[in-house]
Structures are given as structure tokens and as C-alpha cells.
Amino acid sequence: MSPDTPLQDPSASELELLSFYVGDHEYSVDIMSVREISGWTRTTSLPHSPPFVRGVINLRGTVLPVLDLALRLGLEANEPHERNVVVVVDLDGRTLGLRVDAVSDILSIPASAMQQPPEISADSAGSFLRALTIVDERMVRILDLEAVMPSNDEVAA
């Protein structure tokens, strides 16, 4: 995302977010991109897929790719367990699941509370962030779903 890209619609005074945990880190996504939240289902692996692609699941007759968000963000991953959750997101007609450790909250964040993440390095998890905000003295990272979703080149590699 370029530094000139607005974090949200300028006419919006608040952004509604779904927050969740990946390890000890709290992340969030725009709630308008969330289709549903599903309990963890064992995935079917796909040959030659990148390590962050956990596999696919059958979601009511639809084959849904599931990303291990910890691996995608360059964090230490743990083995999936029954307490994990799949956050099903949709962006421009592309639907996929994000494996997270737990859903935390629904947040209403004033537009004025959004801060641009510092540019540390192009290959760090920072490149997946739209913004940062502080909620009740805790740092919440707002993901850029467009950056998180793998490109066709990444999946084919």
C-alpha cells in the first residue's frame, strides 16, 4: 500500500474492525471484509504450495484456501488445534480463510486514532499493515488484506 493510499473512506468517522490474536500479537481487519468466522477444520494440503498456505477446507460445498496467518506474517507458527478459528475474508471477489489463534473483539476506532506503521523493511510483517492504533493501552495492528492475500506468482512458486 502506498503512503498516499487512505486508510479508509474519508467520509467515515469510524472504522469497524474484527480483532483477533496470532500468538501474543493482536491484529484486526475491516469487519466489512469478513464473511464469517468458522471453527477450526483440518485442512487438506496442496502439493507445491507455499508454507503459509495451510491447505483447503470444504466450507458448505465450497473449496476454501486457508492461510496460516502466523507464517504469512513471518511469525513463529504453532500446530493447529481445535481452539483455532478460521476468519473467512473476501476482497474483490477473492475469498480465503485466515487461521488465527482466537477472535478477540469488534472494535470501533475513530479515524483520527489511525496511525501509519513505520517503514522498517520491505520484507517484514510491517509491509502487511495498513495502520496501527492503540485500544485500552494495547497496540492493535490493522492488516492490509490486499497485501496479505498471496499473488498468483506466490502461490505458483
N, C-alpha and C positions, 0 to 999 in steps of 0.2 A: 504494500500500500504506500503510495507516495505521501510525503508530508503535507501536500496540499489537499488530499482527499479528506472531506469532512467525516467526522466520527459518526454522524447521524444526520437526519433531516434537520436543516437549520431551524425550521419552524417548530420542531419538537422541543419541549422544555424539559422532558424527562425521557430516559431510556429504560425500558423494562428488560431485565436480564434474568436468565436462569443461571444460578451459580452452583458449582459442583467442585468436588475435590479430586485431584490427581495426586496421589501420595499426600504430602503435607501442604500442597500448594492449592490455593483456591483460584479457580478460573470461572469465567462466565461467557455466555453467548447471548446475543439478542434473542429474546423469547419469541419474536416473530419468525425466526428461522427454525424453531423447534417444532417438529411434527408430533412427537410423543416421547415418552420415557418408558423403557421396557426393562424387565428384569434380565439378568444375565442368562444367555443361552449359549451352550457350547457351539463354537464355530467350526465350519468345515474349511480347512486350509486350502489355499490355491497354490499350485506349483509356480515357482519363479516369481512370486510376489515379493515386494519389499518387506523387510522385517516388521515395519509398523502396520502392515495390513494383516490383521489377526485372522481374517478369513471372511466367510459369508455365513449368514443365517437365513432361515426361512421365516419371514415376518408376514404371516397371513397370506401365504402364497406368492410373496414377492421375495426374490433373492436380493438380500441387502448386504453390501460390503461393510465390514466393521473395522475401524482403525483403532489400534491401541494408542490412545492419546498420549500416554507417558512416553512411549517410544517415538511417536511423531514429534514431540516437543523436545526430544533429546534428554529426557529424564530417566531415572532408573525405573525399570518396569518390574512388576511383581506378577506372579502367576495369577491368572483369572480365578475368581472364586464366586460362590453363589451370592455374595453381598454386592458384587459389582453391578453396575447399571449400564444400559446402552441408551445414550441420548441420540434419538433419531433426528437428524437435521436435514433441511432442504435448502439448497442455494441455487437459484436459477435453474430449477428442474433437476438438479443432481441431488440424489438422496443417499445418505450413508449414515452408519451408526458410529458413535464415538464411545469406546469403552472407558468409563470413569469409575473411580472408587465409590463415590457416593454423591447424590444430589444434595445440595445444601439449602438453597433458599430461592425465592423470587425477590429480586431487588428492583426498586425504583430509584434511579440515580439521576440527580439534576444534571443537565447538560454542562453546567458550569463546573461540576466536580470532575469531569473527564480530563485526564492529562495524557499527553503524548508520551509513549515509552521512550526512554533514552536509546539512542542508536549506539549499540555496543559492537556488534559484529553481524555481518550478513548471514552467517550460518548458525547463529544462536537461536534459542527459543524466542528471543525478542522479536525476531522477524515475523512471528506468528501473532503478535499482539496488535490490536487496534488502539487500545488505551489502557490506562491504569486508573484506579480510583481507590479511595480509602473509605471503608464502611465499618463503622463501630471499631475504629482503631486497627483494622486489619486491611492488608493490601489485597485488592481483587484485580486480577488480570482479565481484561476483556479480549477474547480471541477474535482474530480476523479469519473467519471461516473460509474465505476465498483463498487465503494463504495455507490454511490447514488442509484443505481438500487437495489430494495429490493430483498433479497434472497427468495427462496420458503418458508423457515421457517417463515420469517417475514410476508409474505402475508397470510400464513395459520394460523398464531397466532390470 
